[in-house]
Amino acid sequence: MKLSKLLSSKRISSFFTRHGLLSALLLSSGFRLGGLGIECLWYDEAFTSLISDLPFDRALMAIAGDVHPPLYYLMSWIMAHMAGNSELTMRLPAALFGILSCYQLYLFVMAISSDKNLAIWSTFVMAVLPAQLYYSQEARGYTLLTWLVLFAMTSIVQRKWLRSTCALALLMFTHNLAVFYVAVLGVWMLLRGRGAVVRYLPVGMSYLAWLPVAFNQFGAVGGGFWIVDHGIGQLAYQSLFTTLGFRLPTWMQMHAALVVAALTLVSVWQARRERYLAPVLAVAFIPPILMYTVSTALLPVFLERALLPSGVMLMLMWVAMIRYSAHKNAVAILTVAVPVLVVAIVSFVAVDRDDFQSFAQDIESRVEDGDAIYHTSIPSVIFLSRYMSMEHNYIMPAVGDLNQSLTDGTKAAMGLKQLEVPVSDLHKMGYKRLWLLRTITPSSNQDRLDDVDTILDRYTVINVERVVDSSLEKFDVILLDLSLPNFEAIRWPHPAMYLR
């Protein structure tokens, strides 16, 4: 057989039609399962792992004191008690839901359009979409959130009202911010199903059992948790974040943002004539707008990663726009868009998470008798407690910013007990040196930073190492000499919390 015949467009089209879905799912699986357990767990993942280690009753207490509902945590708890809580097992549920989301997108596109090529191409793009890849390798519930949104949308199109209602209820048990999707999909379901939906409302009402806990969790956010206020630019930035991700190199970020904006504008203009894309448009834009409105008017809740399902819908609009464009226009668009996507994929593969396991092991190897380790915030405790012994570790009390990323209820459930131990008492307890682990984030409270500066002013600094330096976080390891002539005269503004 001649090569020219083998590569003929008809043969390629036939192969794509018959084997495209399988190829896309294999590609999706390879990207999501490859290297799943290599990188160490970062803060949110380490928190998931620590909860999974607790007895069931204490795990429920810790979850109730967190800002997320219990569904994904319970899955992780079961996984940990069945197969251990290694990096691989903690991330496996997210990877599997990521693969399942790709297949669910195919089913959804087939349900709304019956265009198999559009469904397959959309699945291919989602298989390599960097934002989806990242959260498919993170031990959190964002791929579960994505799959449930897609499953609910597919069920509504197919008029499967029991499935739709169950999906909406499970969404609320997955993430509190899923309420913005439930609002959109609930209205769509009622308009499409009318009276047929009413009989299944009691299924959706099952969430009411968790609602009082959810109100307390939202109160924790409003009380100064880790979500900060966002400007109008963040509403536009989430389109980039939820599609191409956040690992793009600096020189590419502006180019990528412009490409995303251009693709979005053109696809919206074209979608106005396609009625079947109406729910896609709604889920792509209404949840981000609602989230931004609530953040501006009531309390800060704008969380880009909770908008991953909106990013999938945005990507679907792009693919549909290219699919139905004239050949010359499609080639021109792909010429601009494909290189940006390739750079984003390469950046995802090339950039690793911060290696807190190595940090922990390095610090522990240098700790001597007479040393204490003093954390300025909760994050470094959660980061490092998985990888080092927590004996002789202390922490400054929280003051209501990113350092306060655990509520008192969660701390109690996880065994973090507070004792009245002023920093000055460390010397009386026989400690000679202090390893000060300082975490600085964009939302770090100035009072906390001033407290740390007070410590640095009072003691002799032996060594300073900045082990993480990024726009989102700076992490310093500072070794101090506790021997001071005027030690007794020093008064510290906060007590410490001893970790047991």
Residue pairs with C-beta under 8 A, 6 or more apart in sequence:
5 11
16 117
16 120
17 116
17 117
17 120
20 116
20 117
20 120
20 121
20 123
20 124
21 103
21 106
21 119
21 120
21 123
23 124
24 102
24 106
24 120
24 123
24 124
24 127
25 99
25 102
25 103
25 123
25 127
27 124
27 127
27 128
28 98
28 99
28 102
28 123
28 126
28 127
28 128
29 99
31 127
31 128
31 133
31 136
32 95
32 98
32 99
32 133
32 136
32 137
33 95
35 137
36 87
36 88
36 91
36 92
36 95
36 137
37 86
37 87
37 88
37 89
37 91
38 87
39 87
39 137
39 352
39 353
39 355
40 87
40 353
40 355
40 356
40 357
40 358
40 387
41 48
41 49
41 87
41 90
41 139
41 356
41 386
42 138
42 353
42 354
42 356
42 383
43 379
43 382
43 383
43 405
44 138
44 139
44 140
45 87
45 90
45 91
45 138
45 139
45 140
46 356
46 382
46 383
46 385
46 386
47 66
47 382
47 406
48 72
48 73
48 76
48 90
48 139
48 140
49 76
49 80
49 85
49 90
49 139
49 386
50 382
50 385
50 386
50 414
51 59
51 62
51 63
51 66
51 73
51 76
51 77
51 414
52 59
52 73
52 76
52 77
52 79
52 80
52 81
52 85
52 90
53 80
53 85
54 62
54 77
54 413
54 414
56 77
58 413
58 414
59 73
59 77
59 413
60 70
61 409
61 410
61 412
61 413
62 409
62 410
62 413
62 414
63 69
63 70
63 73
64 213
64 216
64 217
64 409
65 220
65 406
65 407
65 408
65 409
65 410
65 411
65 412
65 413
66 73
66 217
66 406
66 407
66 410
67 176
67 217
67 218
67 220
67 221
67 225
68 141
68 175
68 176
68 217
69 172
69 173
69 174
69 175
69 176
69 210
69 214
70 173
70 210
71 141
71 144
71 170
71 173
71 174
72 93
72 140
72 141
72 144
72 174
73 141
75 93
75 141
75 144
76 90
76 93
76 139
79 85
79 89
79 90
79 92
79 93
80 89
80 90
83 89
87 139
90 139
91 137
91 138
91 139
93 139
93 144
94 135
94 136
94 137
94 138
94 139
94 140
94 141
94 142
94 143
94 144
95 136
95 137
95 143
97 136
97 143
97 144
97 146
97 147
98 132
98 133
98 135
98 136
98 143
98 146
99 136
100 147
101 126
101 132
101 143
101 146
101 147
101 150
101 312
102 123
102 126
102 127
103 123
104 147
104 150
104 151
104 154
105 119
105 122
105 123
105 126
105 150
105 312
105 316
106 119
106 120
106 122
106 123
107 150
107 154
108 150
108 153
108 154
108 157
109 115
109 118
109 119
109 122
109 123
109 316
110 116
110 119
111 154
111 157
111 158
112 157
112 276
112 277
112 279
112 280
113 119
113 276
115 323
117 323
118 319
118 320
118 323
121 319
121 323
122 315
122 316
122 319
122 320
125 315
125 318
125 319
125 341
126 132
126 312
126 315
128 341
128 345
129 243
129 244
129 311
129 312
129 315
130 243
130 244
130 245
130 247
130 344
130 345
130 347
130 348
131 241
131 242
131 243
131 244
131 245
131 246
131 308
131 311
132 143
132 146
132 308
132 311
132 312
133 245
133 345
133 348
134 245
134 246
134 247
134 348
135 142
135 143
135 146
135 305
135 308
136 143
141 174
141 175
142 175
142 305
142 306
142 308
143 308
144 174
145 171
145 174
145 175
145 178
145 306
145 308
145 309
146 308
146 309
146 312
148 167
148 170
148 171
148 174
148 178
149 171
149 178
149 181
149 185
149 283
149 309
149 312
150 309
150 312
151 163
151 167
152 163
152 164
152 167
152 168
152 171
152 181
152 185
153 185
153 279
153 283
155 161
155 163
155 164
155 167
156 164
156 185
156 188
156 189
156 192
156 193
156 279
157 279
159 192
159 193
159 196
161 189
161 193
161 196
161 197
161 199
161 200
162 200
162 203
164 185
164 189
164 193
164 197
164 200
165 189
165 197
165 200
165 201
165 203
165 204
166 203
168 182
168 185
168 186
168 189
168 204
169 203
169 204
169 206
169 207
171 178
171 181
171 182
172 178
172 179
172 182
172 207
172 210
173 207
173 210
175 306
176 214
176 217
176 218
177 291
177 301
177 303
177 306
178 306
180 286
180 287
180 290
180 291
181 283
181 287
181 309
183 286
183 290
184 282
184 283
184 286
184 287
185 283
188 279
188 282
189 197
190 197
218 299
218 301
220 407
221 227
221 299
221 300
221 301
222 298
222 299
222 300
223 400
224 400
224 401
224 404
225 404
225 405
226 401
226 402
226 404
226 405
226 443
227 295
227 300
227 301
227 302
227 303
228 300
228 442
228 443
229 295
229 300
230 292
230 295
230 300
230 302
232 292
234 292
234 302
234 304
235 288
235 289
235 292
236 257
236 261
237 257
237 304
238 288
238 302
238 304
238 307
238 310
238 311
239 260
239 261
239 264
239 311
239 314
240 253
240 256
240 257
240 260
241 304
241 305
241 307
241 311
242 304
242 305
242 307
242 308
242 310
242 311
242 312
242 314
243 260
243 311
243 314
243 315
244 256
244 260
244 340
244 341
244 344
245 344
245 347
245 348
247 344
247 347
247 348
247 351
248 256
248 343
248 344
248 347
249 343
249 347
252 340
252 343
252 344
252 347
255 340
256 340
256 343
256 344
259 336
259 337
259 340
262 336
263 318
263 321
263 333
263 337
264 314
264 317
264 318
266 321
266 333
267 317
267 318
267 320
267 321
268 281
268 317
270 320
270 321
270 324
270 325
271 277
271 280
271 281
271 317
271 320
271 321
274 320
277 317
277 320
280 313
280 316
280 317
280 320
281 313
281 317
283 309
283 310
283 313
284 310
284 313
284 314
284 317
285 310
287 307
287 309
287 310
288 307
288 310
291 301
291 302
291 303
291 306
291 307
292 302
294 301
295 301
295 302
318 337
321 333
322 330
322 333
322 334
322 337
323 330
325 333
354 467
354 468
354 475
356 383
356 384
356 387
357 386
357 387
359 383
359 384
359 467
359 475
359 477
360 383
360 384
360 386
360 387
360 388
361 387
361 388
363 373
363 384
363 388
363 435
363 437
363 477
364 388
364 389
367 373
367 392
367 435
368 433
370 430
370 431
370 432
370 433
371 392
371 431
371 432
371 433
371 434
371 435
372 392
372 393
372 394
372 426
372 429
372 431
372 433
372 434
372 435
373 392
373 393
373 394
373 434
373 435
373 437
374 393
374 394
374 395
374 396
374 423
374 426
374 434
374 435
374 436
374 437
374 496
375 381
375 393
375 394
375 395
375 396
375 437
375 439
376 395
376 396
376 403
376 436
376 437
376 438
376 439
376 448
376 451
376 452
377 395
377 396
377 398
377 402
377 403
377 405
377 439
377 444
377 448
378 395
378 398
378 403
378 404
378 405
378 406
379 402
379 403
379 405
379 439
379 441
379 473
380 437
380 439
380 475
381 390
381 393
381 395
381 416
381 499
382 405
382 406
384 437
385 393
385 499
390 499
392 431
393 498
393 499
394 421
394 423
394 426
394 496
394 497
394 498
394 499
395 416
395 496
395 497
395 499
396 403
396 448
396 451
396 452
396 494
396 496
396 497
397 418
397 494
397 495
397 496
397 497
398 404
398 406
399 445
399 447
399 448
399 494
400 445
401 443
401 444
401 445
401 448
402 439
402 441
402 443
402 444
403 439
403 444
403 445
403 448
406 414
406 416
411 418
415 500
416 497
416 499
416 500
417 497
417 498
417 499
417 500
418 495
418 497
418 498
419 495
419 496
419 497
419 498
420 495
421 429
421 495
421 496
421 498
422 492
422 495
422 496
423 455
423 492
423 496
424 487
424 488
424 490
424 491
424 492
426 434
426 482
427 482
427 483
427 487
431 482
432 481
432 482
432 483
433 462
433 479
433 480
433 481
433 482
434 455
434 459
434 479
434 480
434 482
435 477
435 478
435 479
435 480
436 452
436 455
436 456
436 476
436 477
436 478
436 479
436 480
437 475
437 476
437 477
437 478
438 452
438 474
438 475
438 476
438 478
439 473
439 474
439 475
440 449
440 473
440 474
440 475
440 476
441 472
441 473
441 474
442 471
442 472
451 492
451 493
451 494
454 492
454 493
455 480
455 492
456 478
456 480
458 484
458 490
459 480
459 481
459 482
459 484
460 480
460 481
460 483
460 484
461 478
461 479
461 480
461 481
462 479
462 480
462 481
463 478
463 479
464 476
464 477
464 478
464 479
465 476
465 477
465 478
466 474
466 475
466 476
467 475
467 476
467 477
468 474
468 475
484 490
